[in-house]
Structure formats: C-alpha cells, structure tokens
Amino acid sequence: MAQNEARPSLKDRLAHEMRSYLSTAAFLAIFFVSLATYRKLVLAEYHVGYFQYGYALVEAMILAKIILVGEAMHVGERFVDRPLLVSIVWKTLIFSAFTVVFMTIEHVISALLHHRPPLEELSLAGAQGDEKLARLQLMLVSFLPYFAFRELGRVIGEERMHEILFRAPTPPPGAGEGA
C-alpha cells in the first residue's frame, strides 16, 4: 500500500474531526438542554424565572472539545483490550473526572470574575452543593451512552456503526421466503 493511501489528507482529517466534534457536542447538548428544561419547569412552580439554554449549549461545546482532546491524547485507553463494558465504564469515570476538573476551574474563574472567594464557590454544602453534585451525576449518566456508542463504533468500525444506525436494515438471506 502506498504511503499516501494510508494517511487521509488534511482536508479529510479536518472534516472527520469536525463531524466528531459536532456529533459529540450535539449528543451532550441534548442532555444539557433537557436538564435546563427540567430545571426551568421545576423553578416555574415556585415562580422563579430560569433560562439557561445558552449556558447548556456552551457547556456541551466545551465538554465536547475536552473529550476530543482527551481522546487525541489517548486518555482512558487503559482497558481497550478488556471486555467492552469495562472500557465503557472506565472511559466514563475518567472523563467524568475531567468534568470535575473542568467544573472546578469554571467555578473558580466565575468566583474571581464576580469578586467572590473561590473556596466559597467550591463549597459542596447546602443547596448549591447538592445542585453541583446532581449536575455532575447527570453528566456522568450522559457519558455512559456516549462512550457506549463510541466504544462500539471503535470495535465494529465507524462506517459499520453509521450503516447500522442510519440505513434501513436489509433482511437476512432467506428471510421473506415461504414460511
């Protein structure tokens, strides 16, 4: 095989990375926008206005980039030779830890920008602490199906995964012949 056949062009790699980024961001955005909608509905019962959809979309885009950078650095590949479930759970836990780091940095920056003590912002006491832990838990739950799809695609191939998900199934040989 010629060397230029083995390596996709820069344009093809860029297109693949952009598709990967957009699909990851869209997947996460579905979860985060759903969470924002739920929060809005709960707070509406107490006549509290809440509109954080932009924040949910930005958070999905940032986390998508963090995930793709982590994957490019081969983070979470420790158990790729183990059963698929082990790899999925491992990646979910590792990238959830990245999320904790991201959330911590985000809250420290927010505290500094709003002239609040950073340690106070990081406190897990009270209702705000419960909310932070609940958001983290929901992110972890959203990572499970994400990494299940990613790992399944890695094992069976991205093209085959795309074919299974987005093309009409073809009947198996002999199906439809007399019963």
Backbone as numpy.savetxt, mean C-alpha at the origin, in Angstrom:
# Nx Ny Nz CAx CAy CAz Cx Cy Cz
21.12 -14.95 -26.04 20.26 -13.76 -26.04 21.15 -12.53 -26.04
20.83 -11.58 -26.86 21.60 -10.34 -26.95 21.38 -9.51 -25.70
22.39 -8.71 -25.37 22.32 -7.92 -24.15 21.18 -6.92 -24.20
20.91 -6.29 -25.36 19.85 -5.30 -25.42 18.46 -5.92 -25.30
18.34 -7.25 -25.54 17.05 -7.92 -25.36 16.78 -8.19 -23.88
17.83 -8.41 -23.11 17.68 -8.76 -21.71 17.26 -7.57 -20.85
17.63 -6.39 -21.24 17.35 -5.21 -20.42 16.37 -4.30 -21.16
15.22 -4.02 -20.53 14.25 -3.12 -21.17 14.83 -1.71 -21.32
14.29 -0.99 -22.26 14.77 0.38 -22.48 14.38 1.26 -21.30
15.02 2.42 -21.22 14.71 3.37 -20.16 13.24 3.76 -20.20
12.71 3.95 -21.39 11.30 4.32 -21.55 10.39 3.21 -21.01
10.72 1.96 -21.32 9.92 0.84 -20.83 10.00 0.71 -19.31
11.20 0.89 -18.76 11.36 0.82 -17.30 10.60 1.94 -16.62
10.67 3.15 -17.18 9.96 4.29 -16.61 8.45 4.05 -16.67
7.96 3.53 -17.79 6.53 3.24 -17.92 6.11 2.18 -16.90
6.94 1.15 -16.71 6.63 0.10 -15.73 6.60 0.68 -14.32
7.58 1.51 -13.98 7.63 2.13 -12.65 6.43 3.04 -12.42
6.04 3.78 -13.46 4.89 4.69 -13.31 3.60 3.88 -13.11
3.43 2.81 -13.88 2.24 1.95 -13.71 2.23 1.36 -12.30
3.39 0.91 -11.85 3.49 0.32 -10.52 3.15 1.35 -9.44
3.69 2.55 -9.60 3.42 3.62 -8.63 1.94 3.97 -8.61
1.36 4.17 -9.79 -0.05 4.58 -9.86 -0.98 3.49 -9.33
-0.68 2.24 -9.64 -1.54 1.16 -9.13 -1.41 1.03 -7.62
-0.20 1.20 -7.09 0.00 1.14 -5.65 -0.71 2.30 -4.96
-0.54 3.50 -5.49 -1.21 4.68 -4.92 -2.72 4.54 -4.98
-3.24 4.03 -6.10 -4.69 3.85 -6.23 -5.21 2.83 -5.23
-4.48 1.73 -5.07 -4.88 0.69 -4.12 -4.96 1.28 -2.71
-3.91 1.99 -2.30 -3.90 2.58 -0.97 -4.94 3.69 -0.83
-5.13 4.47 -1.89 -6.11 5.56 -1.85 -7.51 5.03 -1.58
-7.84 3.88 -2.15 -9.16 3.28 -1.92 -9.37 3.06 -0.42
-8.37 2.51 0.26 -8.48 2.27 1.69 -8.54 3.59 2.47
-7.65 4.51 2.15 -7.56 5.74 2.93 -8.77 6.65 2.71
-9.28 6.71 1.49 -10.48 7.50 1.23 -11.68 6.86 1.91
-11.73 5.53 1.91 -12.82 4.84 2.63 -12.76 5.15 4.12
-11.56 5.17 4.67 -11.38 5.52 6.08 -11.82 6.96 6.33
-11.46 7.87 5.44 -11.87 9.28 5.60 -13.39 9.42 5.52
-14.00 8.66 4.62 -15.47 8.70 4.50 -16.12 8.18 5.78
-15.61 7.09 6.30 -16.16 6.53 7.53 -16.01 7.53 8.68
-14.84 8.12 8.79 -14.60 9.11 9.85 -15.54 10.30 9.70
-15.72 10.75 8.47 -16.63 11.88 8.20 -18.05 11.54 8.66
-18.51 10.34 8.37 -19.86 9.93 8.74 -20.03 9.81 10.25
-19.02 9.26 10.91 -19.08 9.13 12.37 -19.10 10.52 13.01
-18.23 11.41 12.56 -18.18 12.75 13.15 -19.43 13.57 12.82
-20.05 13.29 11.69 -21.28 14.00 11.33 -22.40 13.73 12.33
-22.38 12.55 12.94 -23.37 12.25 13.97 -23.27 13.20 15.15
-22.09 13.77 15.36 -21.85 14.71 16.46 -21.76 16.15 15.94
-22.20 16.33 14.70 -22.23 17.65 14.05 -20.84 18.28 13.97
-19.84 17.42 13.70 -18.47 17.88 13.52 -18.13 17.74 12.05
-17.71 18.84 11.46 -17.33 18.80 10.05 -15.97 18.13 9.88
-15.85 17.35 8.82 -14.59 16.66 8.55 -14.48 16.45 7.05
-13.39 16.91 6.49 -13.17 16.73 5.05 -11.67 16.58 4.82
-11.21 15.35 4.87 -9.78 15.08 4.75 -9.44 14.20 3.56
-10.19 14.31 2.47 -9.93 13.46 1.32 -8.60 13.79 0.65
-8.26 15.05 0.60 -6.98 15.44 0.02 -5.83 14.84 0.80
-5.93 14.87 2.11 -4.90 14.29 2.97 -4.79 12.79 2.70
-5.93 12.10 2.55 -5.92 10.66 2.30 -5.22 10.35 0.97
-5.48 11.15 -0.04 -4.84 10.93 -1.35 -3.34 11.20 -1.29
-2.95 12.27 -0.62 -1.52 12.59 -0.50 -0.81 11.50 0.29
-1.44 11.05 1.36 -0.85 9.99 2.18 -0.67 8.71 1.36
-1.66 8.38 0.52 -1.56 7.20 -0.35 -0.41 7.35 -1.34
-0.26 8.54 -1.90 0.83 8.76 -2.86 2.20 8.68 -2.19
2.31 9.24 -1.01 3.60 9.20 -0.30 3.93 7.77 0.12
2.96 7.06 0.68 3.22 5.68 1.10 3.51 4.78 -0.09
2.87 5.04 -1.23 3.16 4.26 -2.44 4.62 4.44 -2.83
5.10 5.66 -2.76 6.51 5.92 -3.10 7.43 5.25 -2.09
7.09 5.31 -0.82 7.90 4.65 0.21 7.96 3.14 -0.04
6.83 2.54 -0.39 6.80 1.11 -0.67 7.67 0.78 -1.88
7.54 1.55 -2.95 8.32 1.25 -4.15 9.81 1.47 -3.93
10.18 2.49 -3.16 11.60 2.69 -2.84 12.09 1.52 -1.99
11.30 1.10 -1.03 11.67 -0.06 -0.20 11.83 -1.32 -1.03
10.92 -1.53 -1.98 11.03 -2.70 -2.85 12.27 -2.60 -3.74
12.58 -1.41 -4.22 13.78 -1.23 -5.05 15.04 -1.52 -4.25
14.98 -1.27 -2.95 16.12 -1.54 -2.06 16.09 -2.98 -1.55
15.13 -3.78 -2.04 14.98 -5.19 -1.68 14.63 -5.39 -0.21
13.95 -4.43 0.37 13.48 -4.55 1.75 12.38 -5.61 1.79
12.41 -6.44 2.78 11.36 -7.43 2.97 11.54 -8.69 2.16
12.67 -8.86 1.50 12.87 -10.04 0.67 13.51 -11.20 1.42
13.56 -11.09 2.71 14.22 -12.11 3.53 13.59 -13.50 3.37
12.28 -13.55 3.20 11.59 -14.84 3.17 10.94 -15.15 1.82
11.50 -14.66 0.74 10.90 -14.91 -0.58 10.99 -16.37 -0.99
11.89 -17.13 -0.36 12.03 -18.55 -0.68 11.17 -19.44 0.22
10.38 -18.83 1.08 9.49 -19.57 1.98 8.08 -19.61 1.38
7.16 -20.28 2.04 5.78 -20.28 1.54 5.27 -18.85 1.35
4.40 -18.68 0.39 3.91 -17.35 0.01 3.32 -16.61 1.20
2.59 -17.29 2.05 1.98 -16.65 3.22 3.03 -16.02 4.12
4.15 -16.69 4.30 5.23 -16.16 5.15 5.78 -14.87 4.54
6.01 -14.88 3.24 6.53 -13.69 2.55 5.54 -12.53 2.63
4.26 -12.83 2.47 3.22 -11.78 2.53 3.18 -11.16 3.92
3.14 -11.99 4.95 3.07 -11.47 6.33 4.34 -10.70 6.67
5.49 -11.21 6.26 6.76 -10.53 6.54 6.79 -9.15 5.90
6.44 -9.07 4.62 6.45 -7.77 3.94 5.44 -6.83 4.58
4.29 -7.35 4.96 3.28 -6.51 5.63 3.85 -5.92 6.91
4.52 -6.74 7.70 5.09 -6.26 8.96 6.23 -5.27 8.73
7.12 -5.57 7.80 8.26 -4.69 7.54 7.78 -3.34 7.02
6.86 -3.35 6.05 6.39 -2.08 5.51 5.47 -1.35 6.48
4.85 -2.08 7.39 4.10 -1.41 8.46 5.07 -0.68 9.38
6.23 -1.27 9.62 7.26 -0.60 10.42 7.72 0.68 9.71
7.88 0.60 8.38 8.21 1.81 7.61 7.12 2.86 7.78
5.88 2.40 7.83 4.76 3.32 8.00 4.84 4.01 9.35
5.22 3.26 10.38 5.38 3.86 11.71 6.45 4.94 11.66
7.55 4.65 11.00 8.62 5.65 10.87 8.08 6.87 10.11
7.37 6.64 9.00 6.79 7.73 8.23 5.83 8.56 9.07
4.94 7.89 9.80 3.97 8.61 10.63 4.68 9.41 11.71
5.74 8.86 12.28 6.49 9.55 13.32 7.12 10.82 12.76
7.78 10.69 11.63 8.40 11.86 10.98 7.33 12.89 10.62
6.22 12.41 10.08 5.11 13.31 9.71 4.60 14.10 10.92
4.42 13.42 12.04 3.90 14.10 13.23 4.93 15.06 13.84
6.19 14.70 13.79 7.23 15.60 14.30 7.29 16.86 13.45
7.27 16.71 12.14 7.29 17.88 11.25 6.05 18.75 11.47
4.90 18.10 11.60 3.66 18.85 11.85 3.75 19.64 13.16
4.28 18.99 14.19 4.42 19.67 15.48 5.36 20.86 15.37
6.48 20.67 14.68 7.44 21.76 14.53 6.85 22.92 13.72
6.12 22.59 12.67 5.50 23.63 11.84 4.44 24.42 12.60
3.77 23.75 13.52 2.70 24.41 14.29 3.17 24.83 15.68
4.48 24.85 15.89 5.09 25.32 17.14 4.55 24.58 18.36
4.44 23.24 18.22 4.04 22.40 19.34 5.22 21.51 19.71
5.29 21.06 20.94 6.39 20.15 21.32 6.24 18.80 20.60
7.27 18.34 19.90 7.18 17.08 19.15 6.83 15.88 20.03
7.35 15.81 21.24 7.04 14.67 22.10 5.56 14.62 22.47
4.96 15.78 22.61 3.52 15.84 22.90 2.74 15.29 21.71
3.19 15.59 20.52 2.53 15.14 19.29 2.64 13.62 19.13
3.71 13.03 19.65 3.94 11.60 19.51 3.27 10.78 20.61
2.68 11.45 21.58 2.04 10.74 22.68 0.92 9.83 22.18
0.83 8.66 22.75 -0.24 7.72 22.40 -1.32 7.68 23.47
-1.29 8.66 24.36 -2.29 8.73 25.42 -3.56 9.40 24.90
-4.67 9.00 25.44 -5.93 9.66 25.13 -6.51 9.29 23.77
-7.50 10.06 23.35 -8.23 9.79 22.12 -7.34 9.92 20.89
-6.44 10.90 20.89 -5.56 11.06 19.72 -4.61 9.88 19.59
-4.14 9.36 20.69 -3.28 8.17 20.65 -4.04 6.97 20.14
-5.29 6.83 20.60 -6.12 5.72 20.11 -6.35 5.85 18.61
-6.56 7.08 18.14 -6.77 7.30 16.71 -5.52 6.94 15.92
-4.35 7.32 16.41 -3.09 7.00 15.72 -2.91 5.48 15.63
-3.18 4.79 16.71 -3.04 3.34 16.70 -4.07 2.69 15.77
-5.28 3.22 15.75 -6.31 2.68 14.86 -5.93 2.91 13.39
-5.40 4.08 13.07 -4.96 4.36 11.69 -3.83 3.42 11.28
-2.92 3.18 12.20 -1.83 2.26 11.92 -2.36 0.84 11.69
-3.31 0.44 12.50 -3.91 -0.88 12.35 -4.60 -1.00 10.99
-5.31 0.03 10.57 -5.99 -0.01 9.28 -5.00 -0.02 8.12
-3.89 0.68 8.28 -2.85 0.63 7.24 -2.28 -0.78 7.14
-2.04 -1.39 8.28 -1.53 -2.76 8.29 -2.51 -3.69 7.59
-3.79 -3.52 7.86 -4.81 -4.35 7.22 -4.85 -4.08 5.71
-4.63 -2.85 5.30 -4.63 -2.55 3.86 -3.39 -3.13 3.18
-2.30 -3.28 3.90 -1.08 -3.85 3.33 -1.21 -5.35 3.06
-2.00 -6.06 3.84 -2.13 -7.51 3.65 -2.60 -7.86 2.23
-3.73 -7.34 1.75 -4.13 -7.70 0.38 -3.18 -7.12 -0.66
-2.61 -5.96 -0.38 -1.66 -5.38 -1.33 -0.48 -6.32 -1.55
0.15 -6.75 -0.46 1.31 -7.63 -0.60 0.91 -9.03 -1.05
-0.31 -9.45 -0.76 -0.78 -10.73 -1.29 -0.81 -10.67 -2.82
-1.35 -9.59 -3.38 -1.37 -9.44 -4.84 0.05 -9.32 -5.40
0.88 -8.52 -4.76 2.26 -8.31 -5.25 3.04 -9.62 -5.22
2.95 -10.35 -4.14 3.70 -11.60 -4.02 3.16 -12.67 -4.97
1.85 -12.72 -5.13 1.28 -13.67 -6.07 1.74 -13.34 -7.49
1.76 -12.05 -7.82 2.26 -11.62 -9.12 3.73 -11.96 -9.31
4.51 -11.87 -8.25 5.92 -12.22 -8.33 6.09 -13.70 -8.63
5.25 -14.53 -7.99 5.38 -15.98 -8.14 4.87 -16.45 -9.51
3.71 -15.97 -9.93 3.15 -16.47 -11.19 3.51 -15.58 -12.38
4.09 -14.43 -12.12 4.48 -13.51 -13.19 3.45 -12.39 -13.32
3.95 -11.18 -13.54 3.06 -10.01 -13.63 2.09 -10.13 -14.80
2.58 -10.62 -15.93 1.71 -10.74 -17.11 0.59 -11.73 -16.86
0.92 -12.87 -16.26 -0.11 -13.88 -15.95 -1.11 -13.32 -14.94
-0.62 -12.60 -13.96 -1.50 -11.99 -12.95 -2.45 -11.01 -13.63
-1.92 -10.18 -14.51 -2.75 -9.21 -15.24 -3.79 -9.94 -16.08
-3.38 -11.02 -16.72 -4.29 -11.80 -17.55 -5.43 -12.39 -16.71
-5.08 -12.95 -15.55 -6.08 -13.55 -14.67 -7.08 -12.50 -14.18
-6.59 -11.32 -13.83 -7.45 -10.29 -13.24 -8.28 -9.52 -14.26
-7.73 -9.29 -15.45 -8.37 -8.35 -16.35 -8.87 -8.94 -17.67
-8.75 -10.23 -17.87 -9.27 -10.85 -19.08 -10.34 -11.85 -18.69
-11.32 -12.02 -19.59 -12.37 -12.99 -19.34 -11.75 -14.39 -19.31
-12.20 -15.21 -18.38 -11.62 -16.56 -18.31 -11.98 -17.38 -19.53
-11.06 -18.20 -19.94 -11.35 -19.12 -21.05 -11.73 -20.46 -20.45
-12.71 -21.11 -21.03 -13.12 -22.40 -20.46 -12.01 -23.44 -20.63
-11.89 -24.33 -19.68 -10.85 -25.36 -19.79 -11.15 -26.28 -20.97
-10.12 -26.93 -21.50 -10.34 -27.85 -22.63 -11.38 -28.91 -22.27
-12.30 -29.13 -23.17 -13.34 -30.15 -22.94 -14.56 -29.61 -22.23
-14.50 -28.38 -21.71 -15.68 -27.81 -21.03 -16.71 -27.43 -22.07
-17.93 -27.61 -21.76 -19.01 -27.24 -22.66 -19.39 -28.35 -23.61
-18.58 -29.41 -23.67 -18.97 -30.55 -24.51 -20.00 -31.34 -23.75
-20.78 -32.10 -24.40 -21.89 -32.85 -23.81 -21.66 -33.30 -22.40
-22.69 -33.20 -21.58 -22.56 -33.55 -20.16 -22.89 -34.96 -19.92
